[in-house]
């Protein structure tokens, strides 16, 4: 069972379950002061209240605060956290939504703006929609949800194996969407130790990451076919699951250790950099 850590800035991430991840453009004219943060929180609360029926007994509170230690390096801007709580009559407030804005070693320096390229969210989606709409209006920014290809999911999975603290006999699960019924899932499980042996062996022979991922997956596909006589090449891989780490094709993650948190954001930086280079190359070709 995962211990609830309180003395590590990253604990606000890995003490929780699943997070939805997005990217966000620089926050224009964001001012870091207690007075400004209270004003931002008040605007977000007003936006949330306006989406709730007038006869609702729910009361909302919003906290907009800096997370000065939630970053990869001193060059990164301080992280931000937005917490929305609700209460009804005499009940205690309950956190219903949290978002965290942070940078992880790579950000753009723009005068008059703060770049915190990653946003983690958990909680009620309707509240999240109201929060992000208000943030877009206040800071003239745009959000884009992550969506991962099969290769990217596998790259996360193999990196999880390298950084995971699970036992060698713990499960490494590939989750597929079945062709017959897209609501059904097919889970195929290996042992973490076996996958790590395959991955390390391939990394010794190949240097290009894309080739490493392709060959490692081919080995796993062959094992699946040998063990259960199933060809998964035509199936859509939608999740990779380990005991302390998960990634879904829709940009949802579970990160239960500091090592996995670092692994996720380091790889996201690489993916964004690669996508930017591909876009730039495509523009040059045009």
Secondary structure as a PSIPRED ss2 file (coil, helix, strand):
# PSIPRED VFORMAT (PSIPRED V4.0)

   1 X C   1.000  0.000  0.000
   2 X C   1.000  0.000  0.000
   3 X C   1.000  0.000  0.000
   4 X C   1.000  0.000  0.000
   5 X C   1.000  0.000  0.000
   6 X C   1.000  0.000  0.000
   7 X C   1.000  0.000  0.000
   8 X C   1.000  0.000  0.000
   9 X C   1.000  0.000  0.000
  10 X C   1.000  0.000  0.000
  11 X H   0.000  1.000  0.000
  12 X H   0.000  1.000  0.000
  13 X H   0.000  1.000  0.000
  14 X H   0.000  1.000  0.000
  15 X C   1.000  0.000  0.000
  16 X C   1.000  0.000  0.000
  17 X C   1.000  0.000  0.000
  18 X E   0.000  0.000  1.000
  19 X E   0.000  0.000  1.000
  20 X E   0.000  0.000  1.000
  21 X E   0.000  0.000  1.000
  22 X E   0.000  0.000  1.000
  23 X E   0.000  0.000  1.000
  24 X E   0.000  0.000  1.000
  25 X C   1.000  0.000  0.000
  26 X C   1.000  0.000  0.000
  27 X E   0.000  0.000  1.000
  28 X E   0.000  0.000  1.000
  29 X C   1.000  0.000  0.000
  30 X C   1.000  0.000  0.000
  31 X C   1.000  0.000  0.000
  32 X C   1.000  0.000  0.000
  33 X C   1.000  0.000  0.000
  34 X H   0.000  1.000  0.000
  35 X H   0.000  1.000  0.000
  36 X H   0.000  1.000  0.000
  37 X H   0.000  1.000  0.000
  38 X H   0.000  1.000  0.000
  39 X H   0.000  1.000  0.000
  40 X H   0.000  1.000  0.000
  41 X H   0.000  1.000  0.000
  42 X H   0.000  1.000  0.000
  43 X H   0.000  1.000  0.000
  44 X H   0.000  1.000  0.000
  45 X H   0.000  1.000  0.000
  46 X H   0.000  1.000  0.000
  47 X H   0.000  1.000  0.000
  48 X H   0.000  1.000  0.000
  49 X H   0.000  1.000  0.000
  50 X H   0.000  1.000  0.000
  51 X C   1.000  0.000  0.000
  52 X C   1.000  0.000  0.000
  53 X C   1.000  0.000  0.000
  54 X C   1.000  0.000  0.000
  55 X C   1.000  0.000  0.000
  56 X C   1.000  0.000  0.000
  57 X C   1.000  0.000  0.000
  58 X E   0.000  0.000  1.000
  59 X E   0.000  0.000  1.000
  60 X E   0.000  0.000  1.000
  61 X E   0.000  0.000  1.000
  62 X E   0.000  0.000  1.000
  63 X E   0.000  0.000  1.000
  64 X E   0.000  0.000  1.000
  65 X E   0.000  0.000  1.000
  66 X E   0.000  0.000  1.000
  67 X E   0.000  0.000  1.000
  68 X C   1.000  0.000  0.000
  69 X C   1.000  0.000  0.000
  70 X C   1.000  0.000  0.000
  71 X C   1.000  0.000  0.000
  72 X C   1.000  0.000  0.000
  73 X C   1.000  0.000  0.000
  74 X C   1.000  0.000  0.000
  75 X C   1.000  0.000  0.000
  76 X C   1.000  0.000  0.000
  77 X C   1.000  0.000  0.000
  78 X C   1.000  0.000  0.000
  79 X E   0.000  0.000  1.000
  80 X E   0.000  0.000  1.000
  81 X E   0.000  0.000  1.000
  82 X E   0.000  0.000  1.000
  83 X E   0.000  0.000  1.000
  84 X E   0.000  0.000  1.000
  85 X E   0.000  0.000  1.000
  86 X E   0.000  0.000  1.000
  87 X E   0.000  0.000  1.000
  88 X E   0.000  0.000  1.000
  89 X C   1.000  0.000  0.000
  90 X C   1.000  0.000  0.000
  91 X C   1.000  0.000  0.000
  92 X C   1.000  0.000  0.000
  93 X C   1.000  0.000  0.000
  94 X E   0.000  0.000  1.000
  95 X E   0.000  0.000  1.000
  96 X E   0.000  0.000  1.000
  97 X E   0.000  0.000  1.000
  98 X E   0.000  0.000  1.000
  99 X E   0.000  0.000  1.000
 100 X E   0.000  0.000  1.000
 101 X E   0.000  0.000  1.000
 102 X E   0.000  0.000  1.000
 103 X C   1.000  0.000  0.000
 104 X C   1.000  0.000  0.000
 105 X C   1.000  0.000  0.000
 106 X C   1.000  0.000  0.000
 107 X C   1.000  0.000  0.000
 108 X C   1.000  0.000  0.000
 109 X C   1.000  0.000  0.000
 110 X C   1.000  0.000  0.000
 111 X C   1.000  0.000  0.000
 112 X C   1.000  0.000  0.000
 113 X E   0.000  0.000  1.000
 114 X E   0.000  0.000  1.000
 115 X C   1.000  0.000  0.000
 116 X C   1.000  0.000  0.000
 117 X C   1.000  0.000  0.000
 118 X E   0.000  0.000  1.000
 119 X E   0.000  0.000  1.000
 120 X E   0.000  0.000  1.000
 121 X E   0.000  0.000  1.000
 122 X E   0.000  0.000  1.000
 123 X E   0.000  0.000  1.000
 124 X C   1.000  0.000  0.000
 125 X H   0.000  1.000  0.000
 126 X H   0.000  1.000  0.000
 127 X H   0.000  1.000  0.000
 128 X H   0.000  1.000  0.000
 129 X H   0.000  1.000  0.000
 130 X H   0.000  1.000  0.000
 131 X H   0.000  1.000  0.000
 132 X H   0.000  1.000  0.000
 133 X H   0.000  1.000  0.000
 134 X H   0.000  1.000  0.000
 135 X H   0.000  1.000  0.000
 136 X H   0.000  1.000  0.000
 137 X H   0.000  1.000  0.000
 138 X H   0.000  1.000  0.000
 139 X H   0.000  1.000  0.000
 140 X C   1.000  0.000  0.000
 141 X C   1.000  0.000  0.000
 142 X C   1.000  0.000  0.000
 143 X E   0.000  0.000  1.000
 144 X E   0.000  0.000  1.000
 145 X E   0.000  0.000  1.000
 146 X C   1.000  0.000  0.000
 147 X C   1.000  0.000  0.000
 148 X C   1.000  0.000  0.000
 149 X C   1.000  0.000  0.000
 150 X H   0.000  1.000  0.000
 151 X H   0.000  1.000  0.000
 152 X H   0.000  1.000  0.000
 153 X H   0.000  1.000  0.000
 154 X H   0.000  1.000  0.000
 155 X H   0.000  1.000  0.000
 156 X H   0.000  1.000  0.000
 157 X H   0.000  1.000  0.000
 158 X H   0.000  1.000  0.000
 159 X H   0.000  1.000  0.000
 160 X H   0.000  1.000  0.000
 161 X H   0.000  1.000  0.000
 162 X H   0.000  1.000  0.000
 163 X H   0.000  1.000  0.000
 164 X C   1.000  0.000  0.000
 165 X C   1.000  0.000  0.000
 166 X C   1.000  0.000  0.000
 167 X C   1.000  0.000  0.000
 168 X C   1.000  0.000  0.000
 169 X C   1.000  0.000  0.000
 170 X C   1.000  0.000  0.000
 171 X E   0.000  0.000  1.000
 172 X E   0.000  0.000  1.000
 173 X E   0.000  0.000  1.000
 174 X E   0.000  0.000  1.000
 175 X E   0.000  0.000  1.000
 176 X E   0.000  0.000  1.000
 177 X E   0.000  0.000  1.000
 178 X C   1.000  0.000  0.000
 179 X C   1.000  0.000  0.000
 180 X C   1.000  0.000  0.000
 181 X C   1.000  0.000  0.000
 182 X C   1.000  0.000  0.000
 183 X C   1.000  0.000  0.000
 184 X C   1.000  0.000  0.000
 185 X E   0.000  0.000  1.000
 186 X E   0.000  0.000  1.000
 187 X E   0.000  0.000  1.000
 188 X E   0.000  0.000  1.000
 189 X E   0.000  0.000  1.000
 190 X E   0.000  0.000  1.000
 191 X E   0.000  0.000  1.000
 192 X H   0.000  1.000  0.000
 193 X H   0.000  1.000  0.000
 194 X H   0.000  1.000  0.000
 195 X H   0.000  1.000  0.000
 196 X H   0.000  1.000  0.000
 197 X H   0.000  1.000  0.000
 198 X H   0.000  1.000  0.000
 199 X H   0.000  1.000  0.000
 200 X H   0.000  1.000  0.000
 201 X H   0.000  1.000  0.000
 202 X H   0.000  1.000  0.000
 203 X H   0.000  1.000  0.000
 204 X H   0.000  1.000  0.000
 205 X H   0.000  1.000  0.000
 206 X C   1.000  0.000  0.000
 207 X C   1.000  0.000  0.000
 208 X C   1.000  0.000  0.000
 209 X H   0.000  1.000  0.000
 210 X H   0.000  1.000  0.000
 211 X H   0.000  1.000  0.000
 212 X H   0.000  1.000  0.000
 213 X H   0.000  1.000  0.000
 214 X H   0.000  1.000  0.000
 215 X H   0.000  1.000  0.000
 216 X H   0.000  1.000  0.000
 217 X H   0.000  1.000  0.000
 218 X H   0.000  1.000  0.000
 219 X H   0.000  1.000  0.000
 220 X H   0.000  1.000  0.000
 221 X H   0.000  1.000  0.000
 222 X H   0.000  1.000  0.000
 223 X H   0.000  1.000  0.000
 224 X H   0.000  1.000  0.000
 225 X H   0.000  1.000  0.000
 226 X H   0.000  1.000  0.000
 227 X H   0.000  1.000  0.000
 228 X H   0.000  1.000  0.000
 229 X C   1.000  0.000  0.000
 230 X C   1.000  0.000  0.000
 231 X C   1.000  0.000  0.000
 232 X C   1.000  0.000  0.000
 233 X C   1.000  0.000  0.000
 234 X C   1.000  0.000  0.000
 235 X C   1.000  0.000  0.000
 236 X E   0.000  0.000  1.000
 237 X E   0.000  0.000  1.000
 238 X E   0.000  0.000  1.000
 239 X E   0.000  0.000  1.000
 240 X E   0.000  0.000  1.000
 241 X E   0.000  0.000  1.000
 242 X E   0.000  0.000  1.000
 243 X C   1.000  0.000  0.000
 244 X C   1.000  0.000  0.000
 245 X E   0.000  0.000  1.000
 246 X E   0.000  0.000  1.000
 247 X E   0.000  0.000  1.000
 248 X E   0.000  0.000  1.000
 249 X C   1.000  0.000  0.000
 250 X C   1.000  0.000  0.000
 251 X C   1.000  0.000  0.000
 252 X E   0.000  0.000  1.000
 253 X E   0.000  0.000  1.000
 254 X E   0.000  0.000  1.000
 255 X E   0.000  0.000  1.000
 256 X C   1.000  0.000  0.000
 257 X C   1.000  0.000  0.000
 258 X H   0.000  1.000  0.000
 259 X H   0.000  1.000  0.000
 260 X H   0.000  1.000  0.000
 261 X H   0.000  1.000  0.000
 262 X H   0.000  1.000  0.000
 263 X H   0.000  1.000  0.000
 264 X H   0.000  1.000  0.000
 265 X H   0.000  1.000  0.000
 266 X H   0.000  1.000  0.000
 267 X H   0.000  1.000  0.000
 268 X H   0.000  1.000  0.000
 269 X H   0.000  1.000  0.000
 270 X H   0.000  1.000  0.000
 271 X H   0.000  1.000  0.000
 272 X H   0.000  1.000  0.000
 273 X H   0.000  1.000  0.000
 274 X H   0.000  1.000  0.000
 275 X H   0.000  1.000  0.000
 276 X H   0.000  1.000  0.000
 277 X H   0.000  1.000  0.000
 278 X H   0.000  1.000  0.000
 279 X H   0.000  1.000  0.000
 280 X H   0.000  1.000  0.000
 281 X H   0.000  1.000  0.000
 282 X H   0.000  1.000  0.000
 283 X H   0.000  1.000  0.000
 284 X H   0.000  1.000  0.000
 285 X H   0.000  1.000  0.000
 286 X C   1.000  0.000  0.000
